[in-house]
């Protein structure tokens, strides 16, 4: 089957029982104390991120009765890898994004205008599972990894040893925001959109140095979108009561006579405002 000519849906459309990456013995000592941080489902394929009492992270994935447990991963390298791929989803710079012996992500052309993603998760015994998904699916997967890395970096030793899943609270806007339509675009009768990326810190504000417009229909829309992000006030995301930073990619649509306040949301999120 020629994958480059197939449009990938949100759910799993293929599972490959192969080993596309070379595995080596784990570098980290296996831990017995683990807490679930977050889990997601991609069709019949489910994946969960856990954090250990040694501040390491692993993935547990399942397809029906088939289960895979990945190598343990350090949170620092996991966070760097996750942020790199997340920032390049629209324009990948690599054909393979490899995270140790645990995860491999391969972007590919699903059709002439759509990027698909093959996510391979491997275990310590040499088995692997691959799932094909779209941008929405890879965003959920990367947010899953981000939560695991932050939990390992943030939670105390005592908190990591508690039983049961880690309690989390998603980020949300503290209040609605109205933004100013660019004057030149309004006079010209132009509509458009912008996608802005930024980090919300533990005070609930976007870090100024992190605000970047990844794409925009016109420069005026990019300027207006980044300006409104600087005024936003958030209720920070939390893990076990700890306020945490959150990487956000947020779309804003500029439509004449149809501008609505921005409403509370979970992140990451794309797709524009309606």
C-alpha positions in Angstrom: 0.0 0.0 0.0 1.4 3.4 -0.9 1.0 5.4 2.3 1.8 8.7 0.6 -1.6 8.5 -1.2 -3.8 7.7 1.8 -5.5 10.2 4.0 -5.0 9.2 7.7 -8.0 9.5 10.0 -7.9 10.4 13.7 -8.1 6.8 14.7 -5.7 4.0 14.2 -5.7 2.6 10.6 -2.7 0.3 10.7 -0.7 -1.6 13.3 2.7 -3.0 12.3 4.3 -5.7 14.3 7.9 -5.0 13.6 11.0 -3.6 15.1 11.9 -0.4 13.2 14.5 0.8 15.8 17.4 -1.0 17.3 17.1 -1.7 21.0 19.8 -1.8 23.6 19.8 -2.7 27.3 18.1 -0.1 29.4 20.5 2.3 31.2 18.2 3.0 34.1 17.5 0.7 37.0 14.0 -0.7 36.9 11.6 0.8 39.5 8.7 -0.9 41.1 6.9 2.3 42.3 5.0 3.9 39.4 2.1 6.4 39.2 -0.1 7.0 36.2 0.1 10.6 34.9 -2.2 10.5 31.8 -3.6 8.1 29.2 -5.1 8.5 25.8 -6.8 6.3 23.2 -6.1 6.2 19.5 -8.8 3.8 18.2 -8.0 0.4 19.7 -4.5 1.5 20.7 -4.2 2.9 24.2 -1.1 4.5 25.7 -0.3 5.7 29.2 2.6 7.6 30.7 3.8 6.7 34.1 6.3 8.3 36.5 8.5 6.4 38.9 9.8 7.1 42.4 13.2 7.7 40.9 11.8 10.6 38.8 11.9 8.6 35.5 9.2 8.1 32.9 7.9 5.2 30.9 5.2 4.4 28.4 2.7 1.6 28.8 0.8 0.8 25.6 -1.9 -1.8 24.8 -3.6 -3.2 21.8 -6.4 -5.5 22.9 -4.4 -8.1 25.0 -1.0 -7.1 23.6 1.0 -4.9 26.0 4.3 -3.1 25.7 6.3 -1.3 28.5 9.0 1.0 27.3 12.5 1.7 28.7 12.7 4.3 31.4 13.4 7.8 30.2 15.0 10.8 31.8 12.6 13.8 32.0 15.1 16.4 30.7 15.8 14.6 27.4 12.1 13.7 27.0 11.1 17.3 27.4 13.6 18.6 24.9 12.6 15.9 22.3 8.8 16.6 22.8 9.2 20.4 22.5 11.4 20.0 19.3 8.8 17.8 17.6 5.9 19.8 18.8 7.4 23.0 17.3 8.0 21.3 13.9 4.7 19.5 13.4 3.6 21.8 10.5 7.1 21.8 8.9 9.1 18.7 9.9 12.8 19.1 9.5 13.6 15.4 9.9 12.2 12.1 8.6 12.7 10.4 11.9 12.4 11.7 15.5 14.0 9.1 17.8 13.6 9.2 21.6 16.1 6.7 23.0 15.0 3.1 22.6 11.4 3.9 23.5 9.7 6.1 20.8 10.1 6.8 17.1 7.9 9.3 15.2 8.1 9.5 11.4 6.2 12.2 9.5 5.1 11.4 6.0 2.9 12.8 3.2 -0.6 11.4 3.7 -1.6 13.3 0.5 -0.6 16.4 -1.4 -1.4 18.7 1.5 -1.6 16.6 4.6 1.1 15.3 6.9 0.6 12.0 8.7 2.6 10.6 11.5 3.7 7.0 12.3 4.3 6.6 16.0 6.3 3.5 17.1 6.5 2.5 20.7 9.1 -0.2 21.7 9.6 -2.3 24.8 12.6 -3.6 26.6 12.2 -7.1 25.1 12.5 -6.1 21.5 8.8 -5.9 20.5 7.2 -2.8 19.0 3.9 -1.4 17.8 3.3 1.3 15.2 0.2 3.4 14.9 -0.6 5.9 12.1 -2.4 9.1 13.1 -3.0 12.7 12.0 -2.0 16.0 13.5 -4.6 15.9 16.2 -3.4 12.4 17.3 0.3 13.4 17.5 -0.6 16.5 19.5 -2.4 14.4 22.1 0.5 12.0 22.2 3.1 14.8 22.7 1.0 16.4 25.4 0.9 13.0 27.1 4.7 12.9 27.1 5.0 16.5 28.2 2.8 15.8 31.3 5.1 12.8 32.2 8.2 14.8 31.9 6.8 17.6 34.1 5.5 15.2 36.7 9.0 13.6 37.0 10.6 17.0 37.3 8.0 18.6 39.7 6.7 16.0 42.1 8.4 15.3 45.4 9.7 11.9 46.4 6.8 11.5 48.8 4.3 12.4 46.1 5.8 10.0 43.6 5.4 7.2 46.1 1.7 7.8 46.7 -0.7 5.2 45.4 -3.1 5.9 42.5 -2.9 8.2 39.5 -1.4 11.7 39.6 -4.1 14.3 40.1 -4.0 16.9 37.3 -5.9 20.0 36.4 -5.8 21.5 32.8 -4.9 25.0 31.9 -7.8 27.5 31.3 -8.2 31.1 30.6 -9.0 33.1 33.7 -11.3 35.4 31.8 -12.5 36.0 28.3 -10.5 38.2 26.0 -11.6 40.4 23.1 -8.9 41.2 20.6 -8.5 44.1 18.2 -9.0 43.5 14.5 -6.1 44.9 12.5 -7.2 48.3 11.1 -5.6 47.8 7.7 -7.1 44.4 7.2 -10.5 45.7 8.3 -10.4 48.6 5.8 -9.4 46.1 3.1 -12.1 43.7 4.0 -9.6 40.9 4.7 -10.2 37.8 6.8 -7.5 35.5 8.0 -5.9 33.5 10.8 -2.8 33.1 12.9 -1.3 30.2 15.0 0.6 31.4 18.0 2.9 29.3 20.2 3.8 30.3 23.8 4.6 29.0 27.2 2.2 29.8 30.1 4.2 30.1 33.3 3.1 29.3 36.9 1.8 32.9 37.3 -0.7 32.4 34.5 0.8 34.6 32.0 2.5 33.9 28.6 6.3 34.2 28.8 7.1 37.1 26.5 10.3 35.5 25.1 8.3 32.3 24.2 5.6 34.0 22.1 6.0 33.1 18.5 3.6 33.2 15.5 4.1 30.0 13.7 2.0 30.9 10.7 -0.4 33.7 9.7 -2.4 34.7 6.6 -1.0 38.3 6.8 1.6 40.0 9.0 -1.1 42.2 10.5 -2.9 39.1 11.8 0.4 37.8 13.2 1.0 41.1 15.0 -2.5 41.2 16.4 -2.4 37.6 17.6 0.9 38.0 19.4 -0.3 41.2 21.0 -3.5 39.6 22.4 -1.5 36.7 23.8 0.5 39.2 25.9 -2.7 40.3 27.6 -4.2 36.9 28.3 -4.6 35.7 31.9 -4.7 32.0 32.6 -5.4 29.6 35.4 -2.2 27.5 35.2 -2.2 23.8 34.8 -1.6 21.7 37.9 -0.2 18.3 38.9 -0.8 17.2 42.5 -1.5 20.8 43.4 1.8 22.1 41.9 1.3 24.8 39.3 3.2 23.9 36.2 4.3 25.6 32.9 2.4 24.6 29.8 3.5 24.8 26.1 0.5 26.1 24.1 -0.2 26.4 20.4 -3.3 28.5 19.9 -5.2 29.4 16.7 -7.1 32.6 16.3 -9.4 33.3 13.3 -10.0 36.9 12.2 -13.4 37.1 10.5 -15.1 40.4 9.8 -18.3 40.8 11.8 -17.7 37.5 13.5 -15.1 38.1 16.2 -15.9 36.2 19.4 -14.3 36.3 22.8 -11.7 33.6 23.4 -13.1 31.0 25.7 -11.5 28.6 28.3 -9.8 25.6 26.7 -7.6 22.6 27.2 -4.2 22.5 25.4 -2.6 21.9 23.1 -5.3 22.8 20.7 -5.6 23.8 17.0 -8.2 24.0 14.3 -9.2 27.7 14.6 -12.2 29.4 16.2 -15.7 29.0 14.8 
